[in-house]
């Protein structure tokens, strides 16, 4: 039986400010295992709080992402 997966996708302009921020964030997370572990813990905590609806989940983990992005600026 085939599995079905929900996909959440953002389409952004290549080399736009948002694209470059996303690339920097991804690179930072790949190079910083402490932040990766902290992000994983945050996401697990958000789910444990019952935030399973995509919008609620995103809003709850957003402060972590924004903090990392602010440190990269």
N, CA, C and O atoms as a GROMACS GRO file, in nm:
protein
  292
    1UNK      N    1   0.084  -0.118   0.000
    1UNK     CA    2   0.000   0.000   0.000
    1UNK      C    3   0.090   0.125   0.000
    1UNK      O    4   0.184   0.135   0.078
    2UNK      N    5   0.060   0.218  -0.086
    2UNK     CA    6   0.138   0.342  -0.096
    2UNK      C    7   0.108   0.432   0.023
    2UNK      O    8  -0.004   0.437   0.072
    3UNK      N    9   0.210   0.502   0.068
    3UNK     CA   10   0.194   0.597   0.179
    3UNK      C   11   0.166   0.735   0.122
    3UNK      O   12   0.214   0.771   0.015
    4UNK      N   13   0.090   0.810   0.195
    4UNK     CA   14   0.057   0.948   0.157
    4UNK      C   15   0.121   1.042   0.257
    4UNK      O   16   0.108   1.022   0.378
    5UNK      N   17   0.190   1.144   0.208
    5UNK     CA   18   0.254   1.242   0.294
    5UNK      C   19   0.202   1.381   0.260
    5UNK      O   20   0.189   1.416   0.143
    6UNK      N   21   0.173   1.458   0.362
    6UNK     CA   22   0.140   1.598   0.342
    6UNK      C   23   0.269   1.675   0.323
    6UNK      O   24   0.369   1.648   0.390
    7UNK      N   25   0.268   1.769   0.232
    7UNK     CA   26   0.387   1.850   0.204
    7UNK      C   27   0.352   1.996   0.224
    7UNK      O   28   0.249   2.044   0.174
    8UNK      N   29   0.437   2.067   0.296
    8UNK     CA   30   0.421   2.211   0.315
    8UNK      C   31   0.533   2.277   0.236
    8UNK      O   32   0.651   2.254   0.263
    9UNK      N   33   0.497   2.360   0.140
    9UNK     CA   34   0.595   2.413   0.048
    9UNK      C   35   0.584   2.565   0.039
    9UNK      O   36   0.474   2.620   0.035
   10UNK      N   37   0.697   2.631   0.037
   10UNK     CA   38   0.703   2.775   0.014
   10UNK      C   39   0.775   2.798  -0.118
   10UNK      O   40   0.878   2.735  -0.144
   11UNK      N   41   0.723   2.885  -0.199
   11UNK     CA   42   0.788   2.921  -0.325
   11UNK      C   43   0.835   3.065  -0.311
   11UNK      O   44   0.755   3.156  -0.290
   12UNK      N   45   0.967   3.084  -0.323
   12UNK     CA   46   1.023   3.219  -0.310
   12UNK      C   47   1.118   3.245  -0.427
   12UNK      O   48   1.174   3.152  -0.486
   13UNK      N   49   1.134   3.370  -0.458
   13UNK     CA   50   1.219   3.409  -0.570
   13UNK      C   51   1.366   3.378  -0.541
   13UNK      O   52   1.417   3.409  -0.434
   14UNK      N   53   1.431   3.315  -0.638
   14UNK     CA   54   1.573   3.282  -0.626
   14UNK      C   55   1.655   3.409  -0.605
   14UNK      O   56   1.636   3.508  -0.675
   15UNK      N   57   1.747   3.405  -0.509
   15UNK     CA   58   1.836   3.515  -0.473
   15UNK      C   59   1.766   3.636  -0.414
   15UNK      O   60   1.827   3.743  -0.401
   16UNK      N   61   1.639   3.622  -0.380
   16UNK     CA   62   1.570   3.730  -0.310
   16UNK      C   63   1.620   3.735  -0.165
   16UNK      O   64   1.689   3.643  -0.120
   17UNK      N   65   1.586   3.840  -0.094
   17UNK     CA   66   1.628   3.852   0.046
   17UNK      C   67   1.578   3.732   0.127
   17UNK      O   68   1.653   3.676   0.207
   18UNK      N   69   1.453   3.693   0.106
   18UNK     CA   70   1.398   3.578   0.179
   18UNK      C   71   1.473   3.451   0.144
   18UNK      O   72   1.502   3.370   0.233
   19UNK      N   73   1.504   3.430   0.018
   19UNK     CA   74   1.579   3.312  -0.025
   19UNK      C   75   1.716   3.308   0.044
   19UNK      O   76   1.757   3.204   0.095
   20UNK      N   77   1.786   3.419   0.044
   20UNK     CA   78   1.919   3.424   0.104
   20UNK      C   79   1.913   3.400   0.255
   20UNK      O   80   2.002   3.337   0.311
   21UNK      N   81   1.807   3.451   0.321
   21UNK     CA   82   1.790   3.423   0.464
   21UNK      C   83   1.769   3.274   0.488
   21UNK      O   84   1.825   3.217   0.581
   22UNK      N   85   1.688   3.210   0.403
   22UNK     CA   86   1.662   3.068   0.419
   22UNK      C   87   1.788   2.985   0.396
   22UNK      O   88   1.813   2.888   0.468
   23UNK      N   89   1.867   3.023   0.298
   23UNK     CA   90   1.993   2.953   0.271
   23UNK      C   91   2.089   2.969   0.389
   23UNK      O   92   2.152   2.873   0.432
   24UNK      N   93   2.099   3.091   0.442
   24UNK     CA   94   2.187   3.116   0.557
   24UNK      C   95   2.142   3.036   0.679
   24UNK      O   96   2.224   2.980   0.751
   25UNK      N   97   2.011   3.031   0.701
   25UNK     CA   98   1.957   2.954   0.814
   25UNK      C   99   1.991   2.806   0.798
   25UNK      O  100   2.038   2.742   0.892
   26UNK      N  101   1.966   2.752   0.680
   26UNK     CA  102   1.995   2.611   0.656
   26UNK      C  103   2.144   2.582   0.678
   26UNK      O  104   2.179   2.483   0.742
   27UNK      N  105   2.229   2.667   0.624
   27UNK     CA  106   2.374   2.646   0.639
   27UNK      C  107   2.415   2.652   0.785
   27UNK      O  108   2.496   2.572   0.832
   28UNK      N  109   2.358   2.749   0.857
   28UNK     CA  110   2.388   2.761   1.001
   28UNK      C  111   2.348   2.634   1.075
   28UNK      O  112   2.424   2.582   1.156
   29UNK      N  113   2.228   2.585   1.046
   29UNK     CA  114   2.181   2.466   1.117
   29UNK      C  115   2.266   2.344   1.082
   29UNK      O  116   2.290   2.259   1.168
   30UNK      N  117   2.312   2.334   0.958
   30UNK     CA  118   2.399   2.222   0.920
   30UNK      C  119   2.533   2.228   0.992
   30UNK      O  120   2.592   2.124   1.023
   31UNK      N  121   2.581   2.349   1.020
   31UNK     CA  122   2.714   2.367   1.079
   31UNK      C  123   2.712   2.378   1.231
   31UNK      O  124   2.818   2.385   1.293
   32UNK      N  125   2.594   2.381   1.294
   32UNK     CA  126   2.584   2.404   1.438
   32UNK      C  127   2.495   2.298   1.504
   32UNK      O  128   2.374   2.318   1.518
   33UNK      N  129   2.555   2.187   1.545
   33UNK     CA  130   2.476   2.079   1.604
   33UNK      C  131   2.403   2.120   1.731
   33UNK      O  132   2.298   2.063   1.763
   34UNK      N  133   2.456   2.218   1.805
   34UNK     CA  134   2.387   2.262   1.927
   34UNK      C  135   2.253   2.326   1.892
   34UNK      O  136   2.152   2.298   1.956
   35UNK      N  137   2.252   2.410   1.791
   35UNK     CA  138   2.127   2.475   1.749
   35UNK      C  139   2.032   2.374   1.686
   35UNK      O  140   1.910   2.384   1.704
   36UNK      N  141   2.085   2.276   1.613
   36UNK     CA  142   1.999   2.170   1.557
   36UNK      C  143   1.929   2.095   1.669
   36UNK      O  144   1.809   2.069   1.662
   37UNK      N  145   2.005   2.060   1.773
   37UNK     CA  146   1.947   1.987   1.885
   37UNK      C  147   1.844   2.073   1.959
   37UNK      O  148   1.739   2.024   2.000
   38UNK      N  149   1.875   2.201   1.975
   38UNK     CA  150   1.781   2.291   2.042
   38UNK      C  151   1.653   2.306   1.960
   38UNK      O  152   1.544   2.311   2.016
   39UNK      N  153   1.667   2.314   1.828
   39UNK     CA  154   1.550   2.327   1.740
   39UNK      C  155   1.465   2.200   1.745
   39UNK      O  156   1.342   2.207   1.750
   40UNK      N  157   1.530   2.086   1.743
   40UNK     CA  158   1.458   1.960   1.754
   40UNK      C  159   1.382   1.954   1.886
   40UNK      O  160   1.265   1.914   1.890
   41UNK      N  161   1.448   1.994   1.995
   41UNK     CA  162   1.382   1.994   2.126
   41UNK      C  163   1.263   2.090   2.128
   41UNK      O  164   1.158   2.059   2.184
   42UNK      N  165   1.279   2.206   2.066
   42UNK     CA  166   1.170   2.304   2.060
   42UNK      C  167   1.052   2.245   1.984
   42UNK      O  168   0.938   2.256   2.029
   43UNK      N  169   1.077   2.185   1.869
   43UNK     CA  170   0.970   2.127   1.789
   43UNK      C  171   0.898   2.015   1.865
   43UNK      O  172   0.776   2.004   1.858
   44UNK      N  173   0.973   1.933   1.936
   44UNK     CA  174   0.910   1.827   2.016
   44UNK      C  175   0.825   1.886   2.128
   44UNK      O  176   0.717   1.834   2.158
   45UNK      N  177   0.874   1.993   2.190
   45UNK     CA  178   0.797   2.058   2.296
   45UNK      C  179   0.669   2.119   2.241
   45UNK      O  180   0.563   2.110   2.303
   46UNK      N  181   0.677   2.180   2.125
   46UNK     CA  182   0.559   2.239   2.061
   46UNK      C  183   0.455   2.130   2.035
   46UNK      O  184   0.336   2.151   2.061
   47UNK      N  185   0.498   2.016   1.984
   47UNK     CA  186   0.406   1.906   1.960
   47UNK      C  187   0.349   1.851   2.091
   47UNK      O  188   0.231   1.817   2.098
   48UNK      N  189   0.433   1.842   2.194
   48UNK     CA  190   0.388   1.791   2.324
   48UNK      C  191   0.283   1.883   2.386
   48UNK      O  192   0.200   1.838   2.465
   49UNK      N  193   0.287   2.011   2.350
   49UNK     CA  194   0.187   2.107   2.399
   49UNK      C  195   0.055   2.093   2.323
   49UNK      O  196  -0.043   2.160   2.356
   50UNK      N  197   0.053   2.007   2.223
   50UNK     CA  198  -0.069   1.982   2.148
   50UNK      C  199  -0.084   2.066   2.023
   50UNK      O  200  -0.191   2.067   1.962
   51UNK      N  201   0.022   2.136   1.982
   51UNK     CA  202   0.017   2.218   1.861
   51UNK      C  203   0.044   2.130   1.739
   51UNK      O  204   0.157   2.118   1.693
   52UNK      N  205  -0.062   2.069   1.689
   52UNK     CA  206  -0.047   1.980   1.574
   52UNK      C  207  -0.106   2.038   1.445
   52UNK      O  208  -0.087   1.982   1.338
   53UNK      N  209  -0.177   2.149   1.455
   53UNK     CA  210  -0.228   2.217   1.336
   53UNK      C  211  -0.113   2.299   1.279
   53UNK      O  212  -0.044   2.369   1.353
   54UNK      N  213  -0.092   2.291   1.148
   54UNK     CA  214   0.025   2.351   1.084
   54UNK      C  215   0.047   2.497   1.126
   54UNK      O  216   0.159   2.533   1.164
   55UNK      N  217  -0.057   2.580   1.120
   55UNK     CA  218  -0.039   2.722   1.154
   55UNK      C  219   0.002   2.740   1.300
   55UNK      O  220   0.091   2.820   1.330
   56UNK      N  221  -0.062   2.667   1.390
   56UNK     CA  222  -0.029   2.677   1.532
   56UNK      C  223   0.113   2.628   1.559
   56UNK      O  224   0.188   2.689   1.636
   57UNK      N  225   0.149   2.518   1.496
   57UNK     CA  226   0.283   2.462   1.510
   57UNK      C  227   0.388   2.562   1.462
   57UNK      O  228   0.487   2.586   1.530
   58UNK      N  229   0.365   2.621   1.345
   58UNK     CA  230   0.459   2.719   1.290
   58UNK      C  231   0.474   2.842   1.379
   58UNK      O  232   0.585   2.889   1.402
   59UNK      N  233   0.363   2.892   1.429
   59UNK     CA  234   0.367   3.010   1.516
   59UNK      C  235   0.441   2.980   1.646
   59UNK      O  236   0.512   3.065   1.699
   60UNK      N  237   0.423   2.860   1.699
   60UNK     CA  238   0.485   2.824   1.826
   60UNK      C  239   0.636   2.807   1.816
   60UNK      O  240   0.708   2.834   1.912
   61UNK      N  241   0.686   2.763   1.701
   61UNK     CA  242   0.831   2.746   1.686
   61UNK      C  243   0.898   2.867   1.621
   61UNK      O  244   1.021   2.874   1.616
   62UNK      N  245   0.819   2.960   1.574
   62UNK     CA  246   0.870   3.078   1.506
   62UNK      C  247   0.970   3.160   1.587
   62UNK      O  248   1.069   3.205   1.531
   63UNK      N  249   0.947   3.181   1.718
   63UNK     CA  250   1.046   3.260   1.793
   63UNK      C  251   1.187   3.201   1.790
   63UNK      O  252   1.285   3.275   1.788
   64UNK      N  253   1.197   3.069   1.789
   64UNK     CA  254   1.329   3.007   1.782
   64UNK      C  255   1.396   3.041   1.649
   64UNK      O  256   1.512   3.082   1.646
   65UNK      N  257   1.323   3.024   1.541
   65UNK     CA  258   1.377   3.051   1.408
   65UNK      C  259   1.416   3.198   1.396
   65UNK      O  260   1.523   3.230   1.345
   66UNK      N  261   1.329   3.287   1.443
   66UNK     CA  262   1.358   3.431   1.436
   66UNK      C  263   1.481   3.468   1.516
   66UNK      O  264   1.558   3.556   1.476
   67UNK      N  265   1.501   3.402   1.631
   67UNK     CA  266   1.619   3.427   1.713
   67UNK      C  267   1.746   3.388   1.638
   67UNK      O  268   1.844   3.462   1.638
   68UNK      N  269   1.745   3.272   1.574
   68UNK     CA  270   1.861   3.228   1.497
   68UNK      C  271   1.886   3.325   1.382
   68UNK      O  272   2.000   3.365   1.360
   69UNK      N  273   1.782   3.363   1.311
   69UNK     CA  274   1.798   3.456   1.199
   69UNK      C  275   1.853   3.590   1.245
   69UNK      O  276   1.934   3.652   1.175
   70UNK      N  277   1.811   3.637   1.363
   70UNK     CA  278   1.862   3.764   1.416
   70UNK      C  279   2.010   3.754   1.446
   70UNK      O  280   2.085   3.850   1.426
   71UNK      N  281   2.053   3.639   1.496
   71UNK     CA  282   2.196   3.620   1.523
   71UNK      C  283   2.278   3.616   1.395
   71UNK      O  284   2.398   3.647   1.397
   72UNK      N  285   2.217   3.577   1.285
   72UNK     CA  286   2.288   3.568   1.158
   72UNK      C  287   2.299   3.702   1.087
   72UNK      O  288   2.383   3.720   0.999
   73UNK      N  289   2.213   3.794   1.125
   73UNK     CA  290   2.209   3.925   1.056
   73UNK      C  291   2.330   4.010   1.088
   73UNK      O  292   2.342   4.122   1.039
   0.00000   0.00000   0.00000
